[in-house]
Amino acid sequence: MEFLDLAPIAKVAGTVALPGSKSISNRTLLLAALCAGQTTVRGLLASDDTQRMLEALDTLGVKVEQLGDSRDFIVHGCAGNFPNKEADLFLGNAGTAFRPLTAALALSNGSYHLHGVARMHERPIGDLVDALRQAGCQIDYLGNEGFPPLQIKPGVVAAETASKVQVKGNVSSQFLTGLLMALPLSNRDTTIEVVGELISKPYIEITLNLMAKFGLKVEKKSWNEFFIPAGQVYQSPGEIFVEGDASSASYFLAAGAIAGAGRGGDAVRVTGVGSESIQGDKRFAETLEQMGAQITWGPNWIEAAPPSNGQLQAIDVDLNHIPDAAMTIAIAALFANGKTTIRNIESWRVKETDRLSAMATELRKVGALVEEGQDWISVTPPEQLIANAEIDTYDDHRMAMCFSLVALGGVPVRINDPKCTAKTFPTYFEELSRINKA
């Protein structure tokens, strides 16, 4: 197995230009494919997840042109009618591709085989399939009930079956995102009812915001009821820019809060996301601020520096609204005074790995006292971090990026399988090295 040994990092400072948001990139690609006309997508994330979506669109007959060596692409929309009505789609472990594509293809009157890596076949999709079946879609499980791989067949979407669908909200917000983006293709007045608590609400805000940019209006009557009027079609905005990834910002902001030297030139600034961002994960900075970090905002940037007294403080916080960035708070807890508890994060268990179990295991390797429950984790830092811990990353990009921050505690750390960061941030370790001022 490949590994990367990180030397202790005493100080960080500088500016990091963030790569494009994974969530925005893959949503935008699919919406651009579903609309009429051409859309220029600028600043698309270069990652495994977006590559899976680009490959899928190509297999489906959607023409996508890359503009030179840039991250700008022209998508030739198919107006909701994919040219290829039969396709085999391998989607790796890209949930942001698999879930919305399942919904869109189920309403596209074709035959499609969707599959991925072994971990993707362990990630639940039953709630989305149940909802699509209510709308008249035909979907079969090819392995375990409730999980990929899937076979989609032409369905019969009649008025009485398309008028209302129900979906559970407590497993993944991507199920609701897929329904919101795909159900306009049925051209029916449709109500989506969310059963139970809807997790990760800011990600639904991203979906609604992007749909509106493509001319599709959804009436959010509450977080448990959404109405999509009939007669709407996606229209190209002509050009759309992908924001920097707010989840990726969390690692550098946490680094600034832990090992920055102060405000201004000695702080860490991220660009591409700021006060005007549509991403909920920008609120990670607010959580750091609760721990005492000095946070400064601009419309397109955020800056983080350590607390004025130099010591982060432990917090007890519900982070259901930012589950991906919440992982970084678990690492920041290693540098805080007291026991930090993160609550309402059961969705960690159905991500790229069981992140609750993985975080607890690896945090203990560096000496932390860790308690965990079904939907919470508590972290008490050791008096001294254990040097030379070998961190397993579980083929999970966020595990690798999170635990790189252990080096800020003055100890070397080994990251196994560092290239798993290619899922969202292939150049992550280069950027971390660049702001290292030790």
C-alpha positions in Angstrom: 0.0 0.0 0.0 1.2 3.5 -0.8 1.7 5.9 2.1 2.7 9.5 2.8 4.8 10.5 5.8 4.0 14.0 7.0 6.6 15.8 9.1 5.5 18.0 12.0 4.0 21.3 10.9 4.6 24.2 13.3 2.9 27.0 11.4 0.7 27.6 8.4 -0.2 30.7 6.5 -1.2 31.8 3.1 -4.1 31.5 0.6 -5.6 28.4 -0.9 -7.7 28.6 -4.1 -10.3 25.9 -3.6 -11.2 23.3 -6.3 -14.8 23.3 -7.5 -17.5 21.9 -5.3 -18.2 18.2 -5.9 -21.9 18.6 -5.1 -22.3 21.6 -7.4 -20.2 20.1 -10.2 -22.2 16.9 -10.6 -25.6 18.5 -10.1 -24.7 21.1 -12.7 -23.5 18.5 -15.2 -26.7 16.6 -14.9 -29.0 19.6 -15.1 -27.0 20.9 -18.1 -27.6 17.5 -19.8 -31.3 17.6 -19.1 -31.9 21.1 -20.4 -32.5 22.3 -23.9 -29.5 24.1 -25.5 -25.8 24.4 -24.7 -24.4 25.3 -21.3 -20.8 26.4 -20.6 -19.8 25.1 -17.2 -16.8 26.9 -15.8 -14.5 25.7 -13.0 -15.7 22.1 -12.9 -14.0 20.0 -10.2 -11.3 17.7 -11.5 -11.9 14.5 -9.5 -12.9 10.8 -9.6 -16.6 11.7 -8.9 -17.0 14.2 -11.7 -15.1 11.9 -14.0 -17.7 9.2 -13.4 -20.5 11.6 -14.2 -18.7 12.8 -17.4 -18.2 9.2 -18.5 -21.9 8.4 -17.8 -23.1 11.3 -19.8 -20.9 10.3 -22.7 -22.2 6.7 -22.5 -25.8 8.1 -22.6 -25.0 10.0 -25.8 -24.7 13.5 -24.3 -22.0 15.5 -26.0 -19.6 17.3 -23.6 -16.6 19.3 -24.9 -13.7 20.3 -22.7 -12.3 23.7 -23.6 -8.6 23.1 -24.1 -6.8 22.2 -20.8 -9.1 24.3 -18.7 -11.8 23.1 -16.3 -14.4 24.7 -18.5 -16.9 22.4 -20.5 -19.7 22.9 -23.0 -22.6 20.5 -22.4 -25.0 19.9 -25.2 -28.3 19.4 -23.5 -30.7 16.6 -24.6 -33.9 18.3 -23.3 -34.6 15.4 -21.0 -34.3 12.8 -23.7 -31.1 10.8 -23.5 -30.0 9.7 -27.0 -29.0 6.2 -25.9 -31.9 4.2 -24.5 -29.7 1.3 -23.4 -26.5 1.7 -21.4 -24.2 0.1 -18.8 -23.0 2.7 -16.4 -20.1 2.2 -13.9 -20.2 4.9 -11.3 -17.4 4.0 -8.9 -18.2 5.2 -5.4 -19.7 8.5 -6.6 -23.0 9.0 -4.7 -23.4 12.4 -6.2 -23.6 10.7 -9.6 -25.3 7.4 -8.7 -28.4 8.7 -6.8 -29.4 11.6 -9.2 -28.7 9.5 -12.3 -30.8 6.7 -10.9 -33.8 9.1 -10.7 -33.3 10.8 -14.0 -32.8 7.5 -15.9 -35.8 5.9 -14.2 -37.9 8.6 -15.9 -36.2 8.4 -19.2 -38.0 5.4 -20.8 -34.8 3.3 -21.3 -33.0 0.2 -20.0 -30.0 1.0 -17.9 -27.6 -1.0 -15.7 -26.1 1.0 -12.9 -23.2 -0.3 -10.8 -20.1 0.7 -8.9 -17.3 -0.4 -6.6 -18.0 -2.9 -3.8 -18.5 0.0 -1.2 -21.1 1.6 -3.5 -23.0 -1.7 -3.4 -23.1 -1.4 0.4 -24.6 2.1 0.4 -28.4 2.1 0.7 -30.6 3.3 -2.1 -33.9 1.6 -1.2 -35.7 4.7 -0.1 -35.0 6.4 -3.5 -36.1 3.3 -5.4 -39.3 3.0 -3.3 -40.1 6.6 -4.1 -39.5 6.2 -7.8 -41.6 3.1 -7.9 -44.5 5.2 -6.5 -44.1 7.4 -9.6 -44.5 4.3 -11.9 -40.8 3.6 -12.5 -39.5 0.1 -13.0 -36.3 -0.7 -11.1 -34.9 -4.1 -10.1 -32.2 -4.9 -7.6 -29.5 -7.2 -9.1 -27.9 -8.0 -5.7 -29.1 -7.3 -2.2 -32.5 -5.8 -1.8 -32.2 -2.0 -1.1 -28.7 -1.7 -2.6 -27.0 -1.3 -6.0 -26.4 -2.6 -8.5 -29.7 -1.7 -10.3 -31.5 -2.5 -13.5 -33.8 0.3 -14.8 -36.5 -0.6 -17.3 -39.0 1.6 -19.1 -41.8 2.5 -16.7 -45.3 3.8 -17.0 -45.6 7.2 -15.3 -49.3 7.8 -15.1 -51.0 10.9 -13.7 -52.4 9.1 -10.7 -49.0 7.6 -9.8 -47.0 10.7 -10.4 -49.1 13.1 -8.4 -47.5 12.3 -5.0 -44.4 10.4 -3.8 -43.0 9.9 -0.4 -39.3 9.5 0.6 -37.6 9.0 3.9 -35.3 11.9 4.8 -33.1 10.4 7.5 -30.6 8.4 5.5 -29.3 10.6 2.6 -30.4 14.0 1.3 -29.2 12.8 -2.1 -32.4 10.8 -2.4 -34.5 13.9 -2.3 -32.1 15.7 -4.5 -32.5 13.0 -7.1 -36.3 13.2 -7.0 -36.3 17.0 -7.2 -34.1 17.0 -10.2 -35.8 14.2 -12.1 -39.5 14.4 -11.4 -40.0 17.5 -13.6 -39.3 15.0 -16.5 -42.7 13.4 -15.8 -44.5 16.7 -16.7 -47.0 16.1 -13.9 -48.0 18.2 -11.0 -46.0 16.4 -8.3 -45.8 16.6 -4.6 -42.8 15.1 -2.7 -43.5 14.3 0.9 -40.5 13.8 3.1 -41.1 11.3 5.9 -39.3 11.9 9.1 -36.4 14.3 9.7 -34.7 15.6 6.6 -30.9 15.5 7.2 -28.3 17.8 5.5 -30.9 20.4 4.5 -28.2 22.8 3.1 -27.5 20.3 0.3 -31.2 20.5 -0.7 -30.8 24.3 -0.8 -28.0 23.8 -3.3 -30.2 21.6 -5.4 -33.1 24.1 -5.4 -30.8 27.0 -6.1 -29.2 25.2 -9.1 -32.6 24.1 -10.5 -33.8 27.7 -10.4 -30.7 28.7 -12.4 -31.8 26.2 -15.0 -35.4 27.7 -15.1 -37.1 25.2 -12.9 -39.2 26.4 -9.9 -40.0 24.2 -6.9 -42.4 25.3 -4.2 -40.9 24.4 -0.8 -44.0 24.4 1.4 -41.9 23.1 4.3 -38.9 20.9 4.7 -41.3 18.0 4.5 -43.3 19.0 1.4 -42.1 20.1 -2.0 -44.4 20.8 -5.0 -43.2 20.7 -8.6 -45.8 22.3 -11.0 -46.3 20.6 -14.4 -45.3 22.2 -17.7 -41.8 23.2 -16.8 -38.7 22.3 -18.7 -35.0 22.9 -18.0 -33.5 25.8 -19.9 -29.8 26.6 -20.2 -28.5 29.6 -18.3 -25.9 29.9 -21.1 -23.0 30.0 -18.6 -22.6 28.9 -15.0 -19.7 29.0 -12.6 -18.9 26.3 -10.1 -18.1 27.6 -6.6 -15.1 26.4 -4.7 -15.8 23.4 -2.5 -16.8 24.5 1.0 -16.2 21.0 2.5 -12.6 21.1 1.2 -12.2 24.5 2.8 -12.7 23.0 6.2 -9.2 21.4 6.3 -7.4 24.7 5.6 -9.6 26.7 7.9 -9.1 24.3 10.7 -5.3 24.4 10.0 -5.4 28.2 10.3 -7.3 27.9 13.6 -4.8 25.4 15.0 -1.5 26.6 13.7 -1.9 30.0 12.1 0.0 32.8 13.8 -2.7 35.5 13.7 -4.8 37.6 11.4 -3.9 39.1 8.0 -0.7 37.7 6.4 -0.2 35.1 9.1 -3.7 33.5 8.8 -5.0 31.0 6.3 -7.5 32.2 3.7 -9.5 30.1 1.3 -10.9 31.6 -1.9 -13.8 30.4 -4.0 -16.3 30.3 -1.1 -17.4 33.0 1.2 -20.4 34.8 2.6 -22.3 34.7 -0.7 -21.8 31.0 -1.2 -24.9 28.8 -1.7 -23.2 25.9 0.1 -24.2 25.0 3.6 -20.7 23.8 4.5 -19.5 27.4 4.7 -21.1 27.2 8.2 -18.2 25.1 9.3 -16.4 28.4 9.8 -19.1 29.4 12.3 -18.5 26.2 14.2 -14.8 26.9 14.4 -15.7 30.3 15.6 -17.7 28.7 18.4 -14.5 26.9 19.4 -12.7 30.3 19.7 -11.1 30.7 16.2 -10.8 34.1 14.7 -12.9 34.1 11.5 -13.1 36.8 8.9 -15.5 36.7 5.9 -15.5 38.2 2.4 -18.0 37.6 -0.4 -15.7 35.0 -2.0 -13.2 34.1 0.8 -13.0 33.1 4.4 -10.0 33.5 6.7 -9.1 31.6 9.9 -6.6 32.3 12.7 -6.2 30.8 16.2 -8.1 32.1 19.2 -6.6 35.2 20.7 -5.5 33.2 23.7 -4.1 30.5 21.4 -6.4 27.7 22.7 -9.4 26.2 21.0 -12.3 25.3 23.3 -14.3 22.1 23.3 -18.0 22.3 22.2 -21.1 20.1 22.3 -22.8 20.7 19.0 -25.4 19.2 16.5 -23.8 19.1 13.1 -26.5 17.4 11.1 -26.5 20.3 8.7 -22.8 19.9 7.7 -22.0 16.2 8.1 -19.0 16.1 5.7 -17.3 19.2 7.3 -18.2 17.9 10.7 -15.5 15.3 10.4 -12.9 18.1 10.5 -14.4 19.3 13.8 -13.6 15.9 15.3 -9.9 16.5 14.3 -10.0 20.1 15.6 -11.1 18.5 18.9 -7.6 17.1 19.3 -6.4 20.7 19.8 -9.3 21.9 22.0 -9.5 22.2 25.8 -12.0 19.7 27.1 -14.3 17.0 25.5 -15.9 17.9 22.2 -19.2 16.1 21.3 -20.6 16.0 17.8 -24.3 14.9 17.6 -26.9 13.9 15.0 -24.4 12.5 12.5 -25.8 9.0 11.8 -25.4 9.7 8.1 -21.6 9.2 8.6 -22.3 5.5 8.8 -23.5 5.3 5.1 -20.9 7.4 3.4 -17.7 6.2 1.6 -17.1 4.2 4.7 -18.7 3.9 8.1 -17.1 7.2 9.2 -18.2 7.1 12.8 -16.4 3.8 13.3 -13.4 4.8 11.2 -13.0 8.2 12.9 -13.2 6.6 16.4 -10.6 3.9 15.5 -8.1 6.3 14.0 -8.5 9.0 16.6 -7.6 6.4 19.2 -4.4 5.7 17.3 -3.2 9.2 18.0 -4.0 9.0 21.7 -7.5 10.5 21.9 -10.1 9.3 24.4 -13.1 8.5 22.1 -16.7 7.6 22.9 -19.2 6.9 20.1 -22.9 6.1 19.8 -25.1 5.4 16.8 -25.3 9.1 15.8 -22.6 10.8 18.0 -19.0 10.9 18.8 -17.0 12.5 21.7 -13.3 13.3 21.5 -11.1 14.2 24.5 -7.5 15.1 23.4 -4.5 13.4 25.0 -1.9 15.4 26.9 0.5 14.6 24.0 -0.4 13.2 20.5 1.2 9.9 19.7 3.9 10.3 17.1 4.2 8.2 13.9 0.6 6.9 14.0 -0.3 5.0 10.9 -3.6 6.3 9.7 -5.8 4.0 7.6 -8.1 5.9 5.3 -10.6 3.3 4.2 -10.6 4.5 0.6 -12.2 7.6 2.0 -10.9 11.0 0.8 -12.1 12.8 3.9 -10.3 10.5 6.3 -7.0 11.2 4.5 -7.5 15.0 4.5 -8.8 15.1 8.1 -5.9 13.2 9.6 -3.2 15.1 7.8 -4.0 17.8 10.3 -2.5 15.7 13.1 0.9 16.9 11.9 -0.1 20.3 13.2 0.3 18.9 16.7 4.0 18.7 16.4 4.2 15.0 15.6 4.9 13.1 12.4 2.0 11.0 11.0 1.7 8.4 8.2 -1.3 8.6 5.9 -2.0 5.3 4.1 -3.4 5.4 0.6 -3.0 9.2 0.2 -4.2 9.1 -3.4 -7.8 8.4 -2.3 -8.0 12.2 -2.1 -8.5 12.1 -5.9 -12.2 11.6 -5.2 -12.6 15.4 -4.6 -9.1 17.0 -4.2 -6.3 15.4 -6.1 -3.8 18.2 -5.2 -4.7 18.4 -1.5 -1.3 17.4 -0.1 0.5 19.8 -2.4 -1.7 22.7 -1.2 -1.1 21.7 2.5 2.6 21.7 1.8 2.4 25.1 0.2 1.0 26.8 3.3 3.4 25.0 5.6 5.6 27.7 7.0 7.6 25.5 9.5 
